Amino acid sequence: MFRKIISLVFATAAPLICRAQLAAEGASASRVTAILGASVVMLDGSAPIKDAAVLIEGDRIVAVGPAAKTKVPPGAEVIRATGKWIVPGLMNMHVHLGLVLPGRQGAELANETDAELALRMAGNARASLLSGTTTVRMTGSPRHVDFALRKAIDRGEVDGPRIFTAGELVAVTGGHGSGRIGDGNDGPDEFRKATRQELFLGADWIKIAISGGIADTHGSIAAATMTKEEMEAVIDTAHRHAIKVTAHSGSPIATNEAIDLGLDCVEHGYFLTPEVLHKMKEKGVWLVPTIVVSQPTALPFFQKIGSPDWYLERVASVGKQHWATLQTAIKEGVEIALGTDQFPFEPNDGTTATIREAQYYVQAGMTPLQALRAATTQPATLLGVAERLGTIEKGKLADLLIVEGDPTQDITALRTIRLVMKGGKVYRDELPGAP
């Protein structure tokens, strides 16, 4: 009898419990957060919205306007940011959360297990988000841990930025990023198969290495390592699936050939000539410069990880030409999206690698507004997600930062991040009065 009573109680209560849960979830979903008193930076170059109100419901921005004309719903959670500035979350288009470079650190991680790699990448993802980078494009990750990490972040199990990923690098045998001999690909058929494998696993991009690289122990960084037929096989296969292809390249020869084959984006571009950059502009091929890795401010990072002398010499060998390439690309009007090839949060010259990269763009010829766009609206366009990311507008995802000054006037204002929000959730709050 007692069991029947208990069963009846649970049978009666269950719908009530479910309705209560649904009501609570509904209330949570409809809860509004209001950021008041700050100025909203406008990425189209128009005047900022002073003393603004930004209303956020769930993960979306539902209203942006002057506080005096924007009604804040009763019960809204209020974040007061008087005198501060609101900018979109930063986006970094060249990230390796499992980065391993030659030297002491590389030796320490030589026998890293899949589980250890996943935990290290998860920690780096969280640090990236807290540093103000709310979206990343991963450009080559070992053992497909990037796909598992992306799922975990999307489910809310791990804190981290939004991830777009190229999966594993599709490399030629003996070329940059190919690993041990025999791990690469040879000939169009092998490259098609390797590309299809990454697409099957869920790659948002395909990345190929068409030249040598700084981390290679031998060979020219400007060497053209893939044949036209191999490049064409990758680009054609990816484009058939509506997936873009980016190429690690320091080679003007290889880049010129790849542009003619339909390449979408170039990473680094160490030794690109004015003629190649002009062609990139004409064809709409993007550049992700990663200038921060070849400039003197990266030296403390390389010293920290115990980089060997030969590696430092290769870094130094590209620095001046890499800088000239960036300056020419800016003058030519090549589409540029920010990327670092260092961890987004990595300390660099008193700030993070992401922010220092943006500062370099200003030093190389961009206006502060252009540099900020390179870190926000430009990556959103490159990724094909400009309808939901990249600006502070109604309907966009609520990925935003609060800083002390106006970065469209002085890009170093990005060094003063006080709040980081992704999808309407605050992950870092250093505003006055914050708990």
N, C-alpha and C positions, 0 to 999 in steps of 0.2 A: 504494500500500500504506500509506504514511504517513498519507494522508488517511483511509483506512478505520480505521486504529488510533485516530486522533484522534476520529473520529466515534463509534467504539465506546466510547472513554473517556468522552466527553461523554454518550452514551446511558446508560452505566452509572452515571455520577456524578450525572446530573440528578435522579433520584429521591432519591438520598442528600442532595443539596443542598436539595431541596424539603422533605424530612423534617426536615433540620436547621433550615431557616428556620421551619417550622411549630412545631418544638419551642421555638425561641427566642421566637417570637411567643407561644406558649402560656405559656412561663415568664414573659414580660413581662406578659401579661394577668392571670396569677394572682398576680403579685407584690403583697405586702401592705405598706402603709405604716401605721405606728402612731404616733399623736400621744399623747404621754404627759405626765401631770403637770398639765395645765391643767384649768380648770373649764369645763364645758359649760353655756352659757346655755339655759334652757328657756323657750320662747316662750309656753307655756301658763300661765305664772305660777307654776309649781311650783318647788320648790327646785332650784338648780343641782346638777349632778353634780360634786362636788369630786374632785380628784386622779383625773381620768378617763383612760380609754383610748378613743380613737376609732380603729377599724381600717378601712382603706380598701383595697378590692381593685378594680383597674381604675379606673373612674370613679365607683364607688358606695361608700357607707358600708355596711360589713357588720356592724359591732358598735359599740355605745356603752354604756359602763358604768364603774363604779369600776375603777381599774387593778388593785386587789387581787383582783378577781373576774373579770377579763377576760384570757383567755390570748392572748398574743402569739405568733404562729407563728414557728418558727425561720427565720432569714434575712430577717425583715421589716425594712424600712428604718424606723428610729426617728427621730422628730422630738421632741426634748425641749422642753417648753414649761412647765416648772414655774412655778407662780405666775401664769400668764397665763390668758386667757379665750378660749373658742372661740365664735364667733357665725356665723350663716349669712352668705354673701356678700350684699352689698347689692344691691338691685334698684331701678332708676330708670325710672319709667314715662313720662317726657316728655323725650325725647332727640332732638336733631338733630345727628348727627355731621358733617353738612355745613353747619352753621350759618353763615349770612351775614346780618349786620345792617347797617342804614344807617350810613354814615360812612366813615372812611378805609379800614377793612378791607374794607367792601363794595365800594368803588371798586377796590381792589387785586385783588379776586376777580371783578370784573365779566366778564372774558373767560376765566374758568377753563374749561379743556377737561374732557371727561369723564374722561380719564386722570388729570389733575391732581386732580380732585374725588375720584376713587377712592382715590388715594394719600393725600390729606389725611384722608379719612374712615377709612382703614385706620390711619393714625397716631393719630387721635383714639380709635379703638376700642382700640388697645393701651394708650394712656394711661389710658383709662377702666378697663380691667381691672386695671392695676397700681395704680390708686387704691383698689381694693376693690369696685368695682361689677362684679359677675359676670353680671348680666342687665340688659338694657335693652329698653324698648319704644320704637321709633322712630316719631315722630308727624309724619311728613311729610318726605320726602327727595327732592331733585331728581333727575330723569332716571333714576330706578329703580336707582341705584347701590347702594342698600341691599340689594337682592335678591342682587346679585353679591357684596357684602361678607359677607352672611349665609352664602352657600355657601362662600366661601373660609375663613371661621372654622370652619364645621362640618367642612370637610375637613382642618383643621389647617394650612392654608397661611398663615394670618394669625392672630396673637394678638389676641383680643378677647373681649368678653362674649357671652353667649348673646343672640341678637337675635330679638325679635318686632317685626314692622314693619307699619305701615299704608300703606306705599308712598307715592305722591304724595298730597298733600292734594286732596280733592275740593272745589273752591271755586266760588263764584258769580262771574260776570263783574263785575269792579270791586270785589270783596270782598276780605277779608283773605286774603293768600297767593295771589291769582289771577295775580300777575305782570303781564305786559303786557296791554293791552286786547285782548280777543278770546281770551285764554287760558282764561277761565273757562267755566262752564256756565250755561245758562238753561233753566228749565222742567224738569218731571219726567222727560221722556224723555232729555234730555241727562245728567241726574244719574244715571239708571239705567245708561246706557251707560258713563259714567265709573266708576261703582262696579264694574260687571262687568269692566271692563278691569283694575282693580287686583286684583280677586279672581282673575282668570285668571292674572295674573303671580305670585300666591302671597301676597297680603296676609293677615296674621293678624288685622288690624283694618281698619276703614275710619274715616278721620278727615274730618270736615267742619268748615267754619268758618261758624258761624251768627251771628257778630257781628263788629264791627270789632276791631282789635288795636292794640297799642302801636306796632308797626313800620309801621303805615299812615301815609302822609304827610298824610292828611286824613280828615275824618269822625269821628263819635263812636265811641269804643271800645265803648260800650253799644248801638250801632245793631244792630237785628235785620235781617240782610241776606238771609236765605233765607226763602222762603215755606213755609207748612205743607206744601204739595203737594210741594215740592222735598225738604224734609226727610223726608217720608214715603216718597218714592221711594227714597232712599238707605237708610233704615232697613229698609224692607220687603225690598229687594233683598239687602242684606247678611244679614239674619236668615234669609232663605230658604236661604242657604248656611251657616247656623249660625256666622256671623261677627258679632262685636259692633261697635258704632259708638260712637265718641267724638267730642265736639264741642268745638272751640275756642269758648269763649263768655265774654263779659263782660256779656251782656245778660240781665236777669231775664225779659224778655218772651219772647225766643227760647228760652231754657232751659226756661221753663214750658211752652211749646208742644211742644218736643222731648221732654220727659219724658212728656207725654200720648201721644206717638207711639211710645214705646218705646225712647228713647235709653238707652244703657248707662252712659255715663261723660261727665263734664264736665272739660275742661281749663281751668285758671286760675280761672274764676268770679269775676272782679274785682268786679262790682257785684251779686252775687246777694243777694236779700233773705231775711230769716228765713223768710218764707212759702215761697219757692222751695226753700230748704234743707230745710225740714220735709217738703216734698213729695218731695224726693230721698230722704230717709230712709225715708219710707213706701213709695216705689216701688223701693227698692234700687238707686238710681242712684249711681254712684261719683263721687268728686271727686279730681282730681289737682291740688293747689293751685299748684305752682310759685311759692310765696311768695317764694323767694329772689330772684327777678328784680325785684321791686318794692320791696325794702327797701334801706336805705342801704348795707349791706355789699356790694352789687353795683356800687356807683359806681366803684371802681377798675377793674373789668372794662370798664365802658362807656368810661371814660377811655382805657384801653389800646387799645381798638379804634377810638378816634376818633369816638365817637357825637356827632352834631350836637346843638345846643341844643334843637331842636324835639323830638328823640327823648327827651332827658333830661326835658324838661317833661312829656311824655306818661307817662313812667315815674313821675314824681313825682305826677301827677294821679290815679293809681290806688292808690298805696301805702297810704294810711290805710284806704280802704274795702276793699281787698283783705285787709288784716290783720283788719278787723272780720268779713269774710266767713269767714275761716279760724276765728276764735274761735267764731263762731256755729255753723259746721259741726261743730266738735268738741263743743260743748255739745249739739247736736241728735243727735249720734251718727251722722252721715253716714259711710258707709264711705269711708275715705281711704287712698290709696296714694301713696307718695312719687314726686315728679317735679320736675325743676328748670328745664327750658327753658334751662339753661346746660349746657356740657359737664360730664359727671359729675365730671371731675377738675379743673375750673376752680378756681383759687385763690379763696377767699372767706373773709375774716375769719380768716385763719390756718389754715384747713383747706380741704376741697374743697366745692364747691357741694352735692354730695349730702349730706355730713355736716352742713353748715350748715343745709340744709333740715330735716333731722331735729331739729336743735337749735331751730329756729324753732317746730316743732310743740310742743315742751315749753314754750317761752315762751308759746305761745298757749293752753295748757291741757291738753295731753296729759301723761300720766305718761311717764317714760323708757321703760317697757316698751311702752306704746302707740306711742310714736314709733319704737322699734325694730321693732315689728310692722309699722308703716306702711312700713318699708324692707325687709321680708323676707316675712312670711307674708301680709300683705295684698296685695302685688303678685302673689304666687304664686296667691292665690285669684282675683284679678281676671283673670289670664291663663289660669286654668283648669288650672294645672300644680301644684297644691298636693300632689299625690301624689308628686311627684319633686323639688320645690324648696321652699325657704323655711325649713326647720328642719334641725337636726342629728339625724337619726334613721336607724336601720337601713333600708336600701333606697333612701334618697334619694341624689341625685347629690351628690358630694363637692365642693360649692361652699362654701368657708368662709374665715373670717378668724381670725387670732389677734391679740388686742389686750391691752393692759396691765391694764385694769380691767373691771368689770362694767357694761356700758351700760344694764342694766335699773335700775341705781341712779343712774347718772350718764351721760347720753347722750354727754357729751364724751369718754368713754372711746374712742369710735370714732375720735377724732383720733390714737390711738396704734397704728395698724395695724402689725404686725410681720411678718405672713405673709399672702399671698393664694394661695388654691388654687381652681382651677376644674376640675371633672371629675377630681379626684384628682391633677392636675398642679400643682406649685408654680411660680408665676410671679414671686413676690417673697418673699424670705426675709431678714429682718433680725433674726432671733433670735440670741441669743448662741451663738457657735460655728458659725454659718452660714458657708459658704465665701465 
